Amino acid sequence: MSDTDSFIDEVTEEVRRDRLFATFRRYGWIAVVLVVIVVAGAAWNEIRKAQAREAARALGDAVLTAISQHDPADRAAALSEITADTDGGNAIVEFALAGARAQAGQVDDAVAVLDGIARNGELPEIYRQIASFKSLTLQAGTLPAADLRIGFEALAGPGSHLRLLAEEQLALVDATEGDAAAAIERFQAILLDTEATSDLQQRAAQAIVALGGEPQLPPGIQG
């Protein structure tokens, strides 16, 4: 390579550096701003996580303090004063509140709380199903059998988290209406269902015997 070529290369490289520095001086602030945004976003995310943990801890402490009250009416009064920052947190408080009111004999108030949870479309489906189930069971002695049947059938559909528990309640409705054969058939289906827990299978077997039937026990279940 000649001295002339080397000189041209050096000049070209110098021009490139000058252009790079000029570009950085002109647009470098954008990179700085992006870095600041990323760092600030990460910091804010950590702050929010810390705040969420603290809020959850405070909510848990408040609920534990409330349910430590010996008298159910006092528990209900204390729980009614607690408000969470999220729909899920409020649902947990309301479940506890409904339980306390039911134990205090305030069944209508407990049902109202549970029905409110069941209608809250912002909550996960499992929360709403549990609320509906608890509401129906609290009204088992007061609602007409037809209304109970409609409610539990809605919870016994395919994919429902409470399908088998709802079927158990439907069997009890059948028995209450005097249809022992239908009740036994439902209990037998529960007994043979592979998703049934051992406790539920035991209850189903005992109910079949009480209704005058002969349970067909699946393997591993003792009569």
Residue pairs with C-beta under 8 A, 6 or more apart in sequence:
55 84
55 85
55 89
56 89
59 82
59 84
59 85
59 89
59 92
59 93
62 82
63 79
63 82
63 92
63 93
63 96
65 78
66 75
66 78
66 79
66 81
66 82
66 96
67 75
67 79
67 96
67 100
69 75
69 78
71 104
72 100
72 101
72 103
72 104
73 100
73 104
73 106
75 96
75 100
75 103
75 104
76 97
76 100
76 101
76 104
76 106
76 109
79 93
79 96
79 97
79 100
80 97
82 93
83 90
83 93
84 90
84 92
84 93
87 120
87 122
87 123
88 123
88 124
88 127
91 117
91 120
91 123
91 127
91 131
94 113
94 114
94 116
94 117
95 114
95 117
95 130
95 131
95 134
97 110
97 113
98 110
98 111
98 113
98 114
98 117
98 131
98 134
99 110
101 107
101 109
101 110
101 113
102 110
102 138
107 138
107 139
110 138
111 135
111 138
111 139
114 131
114 132
114 134
114 135
114 138
115 131
115 132
115 135
116 131
117 123
117 127
117 128
117 131
118 128
118 129
118 131
118 132
118 135
119 128
120 127
120 128
125 161
126 161
129 155
129 160
129 161
129 162
130 161
130 162
132 151
132 154
132 155
133 152
133 155
133 162
133 165
133 166
133 169
136 143
136 148
136 151
136 152
136 155
136 169
137 169
139 148
140 148
140 169
140 172
143 151
145 173
145 176
145 177
148 169
148 173
149 170
149 173
152 166
152 167
152 169
152 170
152 173
153 166
153 170
155 162
155 163
155 165
155 166
156 162
156 163
156 166
156 167
156 170
157 163
160 166
163 195
164 190
164 193
164 195
164 196
164 200
165 200
167 186
167 189
167 190
168 186
168 187
168 190
168 200
168 203
168 204
170 186
171 182
171 183
171 186
171 187
171 190
171 204
171 207
172 183
172 207
174 180
174 182
174 183
174 186
175 183
175 207
175 211
180 211
180 212
180 213
183 207
183 211
184 208
184 211
184 212
184 213
187 204
187 205
187 207
187 208
187 211
187 213
187 215
188 204
188 208
188 213
188 215
188 216
190 196
190 200
190 201
190 204
191 201
191 204
191 205
191 208
191 215
191 216
191 217
191 218
191 221
192 216
192 218
196 204
198 221
201 218
201 221
202 221
204 215
205 215
205 217
205 221
205 223
208 214
208 215
209 215
215 223
217 223
